[in-house]
Amino acid sequence: MLSLGIDIGTSGVRTAIVSPEGALLSMATVEHLPQPDPARIDAEKWWEAVRACIEAQMEKLRTDGQDPAGIGHACVDGTSGTMLLTDADLVPVSRALMYNSKGFDAEAERIAALAPDPHIARGSGSALGRAMRLVSEAPGARHLLHQADFIAARLTGIGGQSDVMNALKTGVEPDTGEWPDWIVSLLPEGLLPEAHPLGTPLGTLRGDLARELGLPANVQVHAGTTDSIAAFLAAAPLEAGVAVTSLGSTLAIKALSRARIDDPARGLYSHRVGNVWLVGGASNTGGRVLRHFFSDAELAALSEKIDAAQASDLDYYPLIEPGERFPLNDPELQPRLEPRPADDAAFLHGIFEGIARIEAQCYAAISDADGERPTRVLSAGGGAQNPVFTAIRARHLGLTPENAAETEAAIGAARIPLMTA
């Protein structure tokens, strides 16, 4: 059977169809609908974009000579830590809070009084803090759903389900999928979703929705994952020593390890994938910083003026706003992008060096925690296409990053049901 992957990224929705062997057959992309008020994200707009992308994917699949009737599986990935509240009918009753929202100091105090120290749910930027804030704004909600949970629930009509990877930052135990009693005590009874292992069948596609979207009625929807893990599964084989750097809006690091490593104080955590652990974290630096200052054309032109073999003397920590998650977990960390030289190429060189330095620090944090130092780093995301940036990264990493053959998270999501069958 063919498998459909749905990726809800920061800029839009992507879908992919893969063969029973996991080979890419077709892809489609739809940009997110505008959110007029960034402080009040409307999750319905995600759903509208997903529907539009699936419809476009079905049309493209037919154009490519494939029959949508052969699709038997679907799986969703979303941004880690993004969430909302819904009623029993899966209608949002709260705004959605994004993965990088912070400032939940009152909630952090309540969490700190109960949580082990260290713990991934501690801090004013924690996903659990987001959940508690939403509850205070919308009492009486029935379901707390992460972004991928919400889309999967809309596909099946069944709420109250998640996966251990999306639920990790909210505080679920990754080994067991259980919610600790102290977390249960902080939220209304029955609000937390059941967290399933990767690829667990969640239910079949709603019949009415199948007809509307042109999909078979018996498509099985499976428990998904976060966007960065889906990108890893698209890019890399499941072999120890392999790592993936995703250079998208943010910088996400994932490395396979035989050992589970958790260091919440540094924003380092582990997900189980089969018989190994996928260790990593995400920094707030990345492509978002570059695009804040430069267009694609400017990045290309200025990069040609940079000597990647020479280190910049600018000591930057490139962020757009205060706050960092990994390789240190500091919601108050200030951006460091001064002094700015008059030469834009020198400024870009400094930013490239800063991002590459952070990437190397991320891998060093894994090694310092008794993880395995990667022997192979694959790159995904737009930043991987810049050869000057790649050469600077190689100097900091001590090995040359390789461009992954497949980099889209939607492909990784599509492969999940096939990997876990």
HELIX and SHEET records of a PDB file:
HELIX    1   1 ALA A   43  THR A   63  1                                  21    
HELIX    2   2 PRO A   68  GLY A   70  5                                   3    
HELIX    3   3 ASP A  105  ALA A  112  1                                   8    
HELIX    4   4 ALA A  127  GLU A  137  1                                  11    
HELIX    5   5 GLN A  147  THR A  156  1                                  10    
HELIX    6   6 VAL A  164  ALA A  167  1                                   4    
HELIX    7   7 LEU A  168  THR A  170  5                                   3    
HELIX    8   8 ASP A  181  VAL A  184  1                                   4    
HELIX    9   9 GLY A  207  LEU A  213  1                                   7    
HELIX   10  10 ASP A  227  ALA A  235  1                                   9    
HELIX   11  11 PRO A  264  ARG A  266  5                                   3    
HELIX   12  12 GLY A  287  PHE A  293  1                                   7    
HELIX   13  13 ASP A  296  SER A  303  1                                   8    
HELIX   14  14 ASP A  344  ASP A  368  1                                  25    
HELIX   15  15 GLY A  382  GLN A  385  5                                   4    
HELIX   16  16 PRO A  387  LEU A  397  1                                  11    
HELIX   17  17 ALA A  409  MET A  419  1                                  11    
SHEET    1   A 6 LEU A  24  GLU A  31  0                                        
SHEET    2   A 6 GLY A  12  VAL A  18 -1                                        
SHEET    3   A 6 LEU A   2  ILE A   8 -1                                        
SHEET    4   A 6 ILE A  71  GLY A  78  1                                        
SHEET    5   A 6 GLN A 220  THR A 226  1                                        
SHEET    6   A 6 PRO A 201  THR A 204 -1                                        
SHEET    1   B 2 MET A  83  THR A  86  0                                        
SHEET    2   B 2 HIS A 143  HIS A 146 -1                                        
SHEET    1   C 2 GLN A 161  ASP A 163  0                                        
SHEET    2   C 2 GLU A 194  HIS A 196  1                                        
SHEET    1   D 6 TYR A 269  VAL A 273  0                                        
SHEET    2   D 6 VAL A 276  SER A 283 -1                                        
SHEET    3   D 6 LEU A 251  SER A 257 -1                                        
SHEET    4   D 6 VAL A 242  LEU A 247 -1                                        
SHEET    5   D 6 ARG A 376  ALA A 380  1                                        
SHEET    6   D 6 GLU A 402  ASN A 403  1                                        
END                                                                             
